[in-house]
Amino acid sequence: MKSTKMRILFASTLSLVLLSACSSIESSAQEDCTSIGWQIGTPGYNDCYRARLYERRLDYSLPPGDRPRPSLI
């Protein structure tokens, strides 16, 4: 009984952490551009945001030819 509760707690905590990370790339790109002085909505900000978003997606993407493998969990 206890192990079932622990598994449910672990799975819910893990899913919460994974779901909270979904928007982190976009919010980080936004913070990068606003921290250097761009105001949201200006053409310079939009260019900066798109460039930072592209860079961050490259940073977190898989290398070419690498295939995702199933988790051992």
C-alpha positions, 0 to 999 in steps of 0.5 A: 500500500505504501509503495503504491502511494509513493509511486503515485506521488513520484509520478505526479511530482515528476509530471509537474516538474516536466510540465513546468519546464515546457514554457521555460525556453520561451520565458528565458528568451523573453527575459534575455531580451528584456534584461538588455533593455528591449521593450516588449512589442518593439521591432528590436525586441521581436528580432531579439526574441526570435533569435534567442528562441532559435538559439535556445531551441538549438541548445536543447535539441538532439544532435543530428542523427541521434534518436530518442531512446525509451526511458528506463523508468 
